[in-house]
Structures are given as C-alpha cells and as structure tokens.
Amino acid sequence: MEEGPYKYIRDGNGKVSRVIRIGTRKSQLARIQTDSVAAKLKELYPDVHLEIVGMSTTGDKILDTALSKIGEKSLFTKELENALERNEVDLVVHSLKDLPTTLPPGFTIGAVLKRENPHDAVVLHPKNMGKTLDTLPQNSVIGTSSLRRAAQLKRRFPHLEFKDIRGNLNTRLKKLDEKEDFAAIILAAAGLKRMGWDNRISQILGPEDCMYAVGQGALAVEVRARDADILEMVSVLHDPDTVLRCIAERAFLRHLEGGCSVPVAVHTEVKDSQVRMLYLTGAVYSLDGSDSLKETMQTSITDLNKIPEEVDERVQRVGVTADKIDGPAQDNAERLGIDLANLLLSKGAKEILTVARQLNDAR
C-alpha cells in the first residue's frame, strides 16, 4: 500500500512495515554492489522490507564512445537520481567515483562504505600470462578508457600503446579474451574482487605506477537530503576512515574542477602515530603524461571534538553527510583537499588541465 511518498507492506500478522526501495544500475557489478549494501541493511534492520529496482543509465547505453568524450558528468547517475526525486526509490547505491563532486540540490551521500582495494589492476590476455606491464613486448596494446590511467601509464611504460575500451566488466573481459586486439586491459581491482574475479588480476598497480581515481573502490549510498529517517538509517554504514579520505579526495577534485575528461589522480593514507594523520597525494597530467604536477600534504584527523556535534542544519561536505563522524576532522579533510589543489594550481595545474581538456575535446 502507498501512503504519501512511502510504500508499506502488511505481513500475515497484520504488522505494517515500510518498504525501502533501492535503485541500482542493471549491470552485474552494480547488482552485486547493491545486494551487498542491502544485506548489510537487512542485518542491521531485520524488520525493514527491502526492494531492489534496476535501471539502465545513459552511461550503460552509450557504449561506442569514450567516457571522457561524452561530456556528461552524471553519466551513470542521472536516471537513478530522477527516480529518487520522483520518490520511486528511497536510496541509490553507486560507485563513489561515478558521483560528481557537486550533487544536484536535494540529494546527499548518506553513507560511504569501507573501501575495497582502491588501486588499478592489470588483466592480461591469456597468452601473456606471467608477464607484467614492464615485460610485455614493445608496442603491446593496453585497453583503458580512462585518461587518468593512460596518462600515468604512458609516462611510466613508454614501450606500450594505449587504446580505448568501453563496456561493463563482462564486456571488457570478453573483448580481451576473445580477440587479439589487446595484450592487457586495466580495470579497478575493487570491481574485479566484488565480481569474484580475483584470479584474473595479474598485477596490482601501486601509487608509483598509477595513482587511483577520486573515490575509487568505495561504495556510496545517495538519498534525498530531506529524508531524515533514511539518512539516519543508512548513516550506520559509514566507515570513518573511508569518509575522511574520500572527503579530502573529492574536495581536491572539486577545487581543481576536474572530472571524467581530465587526468587527475590521488592517493590517500591514514597513519596512526601520536595523532592520527591523513595524507593526500594528488596529481594532474597532460594526456600523454609528459607534463605532470604531483604533491603530498597531510592534516590531523584525531578526534578533535570530544562532544558530538549538535547539528541543526545538516552539514554536507563535498556532497557527503556524516553527522556521526567528528566534524572538525571532516573539516580538516576537506581543507586538505582544497589546500593541495591550491598548491598544484599555484604551480600551473590549470594550464595542464585546460590543454588536456581541449586536446581531448578535439580527439
């Protein structure tokens, strides 16, 4: 039964409970990610009824164009947000790296879950088993549709060539295995692990080879900002370290005005000493990787505030609402991202990114 914007269900004993509808992309990986979030919610709230609603997004439909060329920031999220706005779903599960750093008004990220391995992975064509990017033959073709990956890897492995490859994980692996077009492809380790395809990972690329995308490896739950009860419900899924790392990364990207169409990469680490420190390394690259700027900064994220925040107005930081996590620590993380972006901008990051954007548009 529908009651206002919400949907309720009555069980055999006449007990009424609310149905929480979760929106997701239809790809197998998106479903696996959504099911994992649903399972966590079910464990925490056994009485709640969960319903999963699958949808196709623009990014899933336009498969013949490189992502960076489509020029739409919310490629994989728009249709899901429309459903959220129309009250057709109550929450949506995304890969955090698909979510723009500025969300449309009325939406917020109510949970950022514990991050899976954020690094990129090399998946080799079966005939190259046992090789690494270093040992692949001269002019071997590597498939990646990410400007960030291509720029860093061209710089690090000049003997290799890089070509676009699109499609979901299943499609890309099929293109790799069934044709001779690619010697290897580069994919996020997190997606491969979630699909149960760890055995296809030949090499994990460390930060010295390839730093990752902002938010990579973390799942985010997007909700309506005014839905206090849903926000409260999903907030228990927040992983504090992941939240702080991703706030810093997102603030860095937002301040640089980067997106899908420019090569921006990050690396974050939380280190425990006398005080807990958050380290952020950020870099920008020209499309061929020949030009680059990279710097590291850090800030304290020790619980700076012994008294929990009394929040009248829910505070969003780069789209994230995390009332239960120390406010000053979140502010420090956001400041860190902005400060690092300013440092790179002072050294000429704007010029590098502008040229990269123009060249990419002209391709």
TATA-V553234 format. One record per helix or strand of 2 or more residues. SS is the DSSP state (alpha for helix, beta for strand). FROM is the first residue (numbers start at 0). LEN is the number of residues. Records with the same first field share a line. If there is no record, write none. Layout:
# TATA-V553234
SS=FROM-LEN / FROM-LEN
This chain:
# TATA-V553234
beta=1-2 / 5-5 / 15-10 / 48-7 / 90-5 / 106-6 / 119-5 / 140-3 / 160-3 / 183-5 / 202-3 / 218-6 / 263-9 / 275-10 / 291-9
alpha=27-17 / 57-4 / 66-4 / 77-8 / 95-3 / 125-3 / 146-10 / 168-10 / 188-6 / 197-3 / 227-8 / 239-17 / 326-20 / 348-14
